[in-house]
Amino acid sequence: MPRAAQLRQWDNQFVWHPFTQMQAYWDEEAPIIESAEGFFLVDTEGRRYLDGISSLWCNVHGHRVPEIDRAIREQLERVAHTTLLGLSSPPSIELARELVHRVPDGLTKVFYSDSGATAVEVALKIAYQYHLQKENRPGRRDLFVSLSGAYHGDTIGSVSVGGIDLFHAAYRSLLFETVQVPAPVAYRVPKGLTAQQYLQHCFDEVERVLAEHHEQIAAFVIEPLVQGAAGMLVHPPGYLRHVRELTRRYGVLLIADEVAVGFGRTGTMFACEQEDVCPDLLCLAKGISAGYLPLAATLTTDEVFEAFLGDPAEGKTFYHGHTYTGNALGCAAALASLRLFDENSVLDNVRANEKRLARRLNEIVDWPHVGEVRQKGIMVGIELVEDKAQKTPYPATLRMGHQVTLAARRRGVIIRPLGDVVVLMPAPAMPLELVDRLCDVVFESIDEVTSGARAR
């Protein structure tokens, strides 16, 4: 049996893929990616695909980047991994220092983990324990506030502060109590309200909830500026600053989940910069290692950190850790990536791509089945609807977003939708000509699929 066919058989027989209905997956013969070069992926059949979602929002500089490859090889010649439980390592120390120098002022301590979900889980546990141990503590705080449509990962804690029923409903009985405030987005609004009235309601609800429950609230959890998995929902200017001011007024910690929006995705290194916000806890993953290795970090302030200091017998220690915390190879990759941000002016490239995307997306805003185009930096969501005037979704059984994914794949581009929201997420370092190619293929694919739906 040819190698590609054998791999296909073994994939179908042995592998359970994430966020994938396997019964449908078996029929679609998804590419088996064997290698990569620059911003292209290559499958076992030798077909090349433009990586239009930066390998699930984590790739930064492309694939097989010589500087990052070399940094990992050099570290591998020293040691691949040692524990941070009671020991340390040069790459983890150097990376912590670099991160503190780049994040918003006030964040001074770095706790490593290995994924976005674990970075959030760490933040939740730190926030809860901080309130138990801080000076003049007012009492137990075990309530968390998050936004409707929130997604913060798939561990039990991060699911508890999530708000996407498709992902989270099955686990409700396992989760702890939270309070949700409405996400400040106004594509669809309750009957009788204008978009502006609804946005004002969303702003007002933050204060109402904090005023009512602040004595029980440990932290407010937010994806700054953009809610990624909710469908690339872009918040209005000032919302993040509004949340920060109110959380500070009511003595509630602010957890900024920049797992998806960090490292240039929104146009600045970190999304919080755009509203001059320093959260109490900042969660980083995905692009932290340029998409090379599992690595995450939760940063916090001296004030929070100091609540955990004391004699070991006092029991104030943060009893949390992961086997691969601060992995040396991942930290080496991250350090090389940060150097490339500077040497290659990656943020300048992001701003150029942001402008090009805005110009290109303007071509489709009036298309009959494009309900809304959402963009922040180089994060793009194109919502497909059956009826543009009524904002009526397509029947879920049609899987329109998925059909666009398949059409783009046939044209040599890999994308992945969020329901019927087609996502474009080019790597921050992707050149302009490839951004144009990404747009060309996605637009053609949307036209093909929505025209076919009309014909049916």
N, C-alpha and C positions, 0 to 999 in steps of 0.2 A: 504493500500500500504506500503511495507517495506520502512524504512527510506531512504536507499540509492537510491531506485527508485524514491521516492518523491523528494529528493534533485536534482536528475538528471532532473526531469521534471521541477522543478522550475528554475534550472540553465539555461536550454534551453529556458524557457519562459521569464525570467526576466533579465538575466545578459548579458551585452555586454562586451566581453573580449578584452583587449588591443592587438594591433598588431595581430589580429586574424580575418580571414575571417570566419564569423559565419556560413555561409552556409556549409562550410566544417567541422567546429568544431562539429556541431550537429550530424554528422554521425560517429564521431570517439570515442565517449564516453571516453573522457580524464579523468584521475583519479581525484576524488574529495578528496583533502588531508584533513584529519580530525585531524591528530596528527603527532608527530615526536619524534624521539629519536636518539640522537647523530647525525650521518650523514645520517640517514634514514628517509624517509617520509612514512606515513601510510595512505592509503585511506579508504573510507567508507566501502569497502568490506574486509578490513583487510589485503590487500596486501601491502608489504613493498618494497620501492624503494630506491636505493642509490641515493643521491642528487648529481648528477654529474656536475651541473652548479651552485652549492652553492646558490640556490634559486635566480637565475638571478644575479649572480656575487656579492652578498652582504653578504652571510653568511660567518663567519670567523671561529668560534670555534665549530660549530655544533649547533644542536637545543637542547632546554631545558638545557642550560648550568647552573648548580646550582648557580654559582657566579653571573651571569648576572640576572637570575631570582630573586635572593635574592636582588640585588641592586634595581631592579624595584619595588619589593614589599615594600622594606623599604622606597623608595621615595614615593610610593603611599600612605603610611601611613601618609606622611607629606602633600603633595599636588601634584596633577597630572599635573596641568598646570596653569601658570599665564603668563601674557603678559610681554614681554621685552620692550614694548613701554612705557618708563617713569619709569619702575621698573626693578628689576633684581632678580636673584635667585642663590643660592649657586651652584647647579649643572652646570649651564651655565657659571658661573665665573670660577669654577674649571676646567671644560673641556677646556675653552679657554686657560687657563694657560698651561694645559698639551699639547694641540696641538701646541702652540707656542714653547714649549720646544722640540718638536719632529720634526717639519717641518724644511726645510732648513733655515739657519740663515738669518735674515733680514726680515722675515715675522712676524709681531708683533701684528696685529689687526685681530680680528675674527668677521665676520658678519654671523649670522645664518640664514638658511632658511630650506626647508624641502624636497628637492629632488635634484638630479644631475642637472636637467634642470634649476631649480631656482638658484642653486649655480652659474651656468654659466650666467644666466640672470642678476644676481646681478653684476657679474664681468664686463659684457658688459656695464651696466649702470654706474658703478663706473668709468670705463675707459673713457667713453664719457664725464661724468661730470668733471672728474679730469682735462682733457685738457681745459675745459671751465674756470676752476677756479684757475689753477695753476699760480704761478708767471711767469711773462714774457711770457704769453701764445702767441703762434704764430698765433692763429686763430682757427677757427672751425675745429675739426677733427671728422668725422663721418663715416670713412671707416674702415672696419675690414678685416683682412687677415686670411684665414684658408686654410686647405689642401683639395685637392680633396678626395672624399670619407669620409669626416669628418662626425661625428655624435656627437652632444653635447646636445641632448635633444629635447623636443617636444614643448616648448613654442615658440612664434613667434620669439623672439630674438635668441634663441638657434638654431632654424630651419634656420634662416637667415645665420648663419655661418656653417650650415651643407652642405653636398655635396653628399647625397645618393638620387638619383632621385626617387627610388622606394618609399621612405618615404616622400620626400619633394616636388616633382614636382607639386603636386596638389595645393600647397600653394604659389607658386612663386609670384603671384600678390600681396600677403600680405606682402612680405618680404622687408627688406632694402638692399641697395646695399652692396656687398662685393667683394673682390678679392680673387681668389683661386690660390694657387701654387700647382704644382703636388706633390702628396705624394711620398716620396723616397722609392719606392718598385719596384722591377724589375723582378717579375715573368713573366709578359707580358710587352713587351716594343715596342715602335713604330718601324715600319719596317725600316731597315737600321742602327739601333743603337744596340750596344752591351749593356749588362746589366750595365757594368761599365760606358759607355758613357752616358746612360740614368740617372744613379744615379748622375753623375757629373752635368748633365743638371738640375736635381732637386735641387741640392745644389746651382747652379748658379742662378736659378730663384728666390730664396729667396732674394738674393742681388739685382737683377734687379728690382724686384717689390718694395722693400723697397726704393731703390735709386730713383725710378721714382715717388712714391706716398707718401713718408714718411710725407710730410707736411699735408696730408689729413688723414693719418692712425692713428686711436686711439690705436689699439692693434692688435697683432698677437695671434691667438688662436690655441692651439695645444694640442693633447693628447700625452703626453711624451712617447716615445719608442714604443708604440703599439696603433694602431687604432683598437679599439675593434669591434664595430658594422660594420665596413667596411669589416670585415672578418679576424680579428686577423692579421692585416698587421704590420709586425715588421720593424722598421726603422733601418738603419745601424748605427753603432757606430759613434758618433761625430755629427750627424745631429742636435740633440737638442742643444748641445753646440754651433754649428754654428748659429742656429737661435737666441740663447741668445746673442751672441756676436754682431750680426748684428742689432738686435732690440735695444740693448744698444747704438750702434754707431749712429743709426738714430733717437734716442729719441722716440722709439715706445714701448709701454707697452707690456709685454709678459704675456699672460694668460695661465696657465698650467691647463688643465682639467684632474685632476687625479681621477675623479669619479670612473672609472672602474679600473684604474691601481694602485691606492693607497692602503695602508694597506697590503703590502706584496705581492701583486699579481705578480709583476715583479721580485721578489727576494730580494728587499730592502723595507723598510717601505714605502718610496715614490720613484717613478720612477726618479724624478729629481735628487735624490742623486747620481745616477749612472754616471752622467756627471757633477757633482758638479755645478748644476745650481740652482739659486734662482730666480724664476719668480717674477713679480711684483704683480700678483694675482694668487692664488692657489685655485682650486675648489675641494671640497671633499664631498662625499656622500657615498652611498652603504655601504661599510664596516665600516663606521665611527661608527655605532651603532651595529656592529657585525651582521647586518641583522635583528635586532629586531624591530626597530621603524623608521618611516620617520624622517630623520635628515640630514642636510647638512650644510656646512660651506664654506665661501669664505674668505680666508686670504689675507692680503695685508701688505704693508710696511708703516713705519711712513711717508715717503715722500708723498705717495698717500693719506693717512689718513689726513694729516695736511692741504691738499688743501680744506678739507670740514669743517675746523674750522673757526669760526667767530661769530659775534653777530647774534642772530636769525633773526634780521631784514635784514641781508645781503643776506639771501636766499641761503646760501651755504649748508644747511642741505641735507643729502642724504634721499630724500623722497621715501623710499622703505621699505616694511616690509610685514611679513606674520603673520596671526593670531597665528600660532603655532611655531613661531620663538623661538628657544632655549628651546623647550619643555623640562620640567624637567625630565620626564620619559626617553625620548630619550637621554638626556645628562647623566643621571645616568647609562644607559646601555652602553654608549660610554666610560665612565670612567672605568667601570668594565672591558670592553673589553681591554682597553689599559693596565690595570694591568695584565690581562691574557697574553698579548703579552710578558710581561717581565717575569712573574712567570713561564710560560710554554715554554719559548724559542721558540715561534711560528716562528720567522724568521729562526731559525736553521732548524725547520721542513720544512719550505718552500724550503730551499736550498736542503734538502734531497729529497723532492718530485720532485723538478726541475730536479735533476740528474736521478731519477728513470723514470720520464716521458721521458727524452731525450733517455734513453736506450731503453725503450719500444717502443717509436715512431720510432726508427731506424728499427724495425721489419717490418714496412709497407711502408717505403719510396719507395721501388721498386715495390709495387703492381701496376698492370696495370691501375687502375682507381684512384689512389691517385696522383693527380697532384703535390701538394706541401704540405709539413708539416711545419707549422709555430709555433714556440714556443718562448716565453720569460717568464722566471720564470715558473709559473704554469698556464700561459695563453696559450692555444693551439688551433690552427685552422687546420683542415685537409680538404683541398680542393679536392673535387671529380670532375673528368673530364671524358668525354666520350672517348677522345683520348689523351693519355698521351704525345705522341711525339708532337702533334700539339697544345696541351693545349686547346682543344676544349671543351667548357662546354656542359653538358647535356642539352637537351631541358627543358625549365622551366616547361613545363607541367608535366614532370615526377616527379618533387619535390623530387629529390633523397635525399637531406639532410633530408627532413621531413620523408621520408621512413625509413631512418636509425634511426631517433628518435623513430618511432613506433616499429621498430625491437628491439631497446634497451629497450623500455618500456616493451615489452613482456618478456624480460629477467630480469626485475627488476631494471632498471637503468633509471633515468630521465636525459635527455639532451635536448638541444634546438639548432637547427642549425641557421646559417646565410646564407640563400639561400642554396647553395650546399657546404658550409663550415661547417663541423661538429665541434662543439665547445666542448672542455673539459675545465672545470673550477672548479677543486676541491677546497674545502675550504682550506685556508692556514693551518689549524690545522688538516686536514684529515690525518690519519695514512697511512703508506706506503702500508699495505696490502689492504686497500680499494682503493688506487690509482691503484694498480695492478688489482683489480677486475674491476674498471672502464675501464681500458685499455682492459682487456679481452673481456668484453661485447661489447664495441664500435667496436673493431676490428672484432669480430664475426658478428656484425650487418652490418658493411660496406661490409664484404665479402658476406653475404647473399643477400644484396640489389644489389650490383654491379654484382654479378653472375646472379641474376635473370634478371637484365637488359640485360646482354649478351644473356641470353637464349631467351628473347623476340625478 
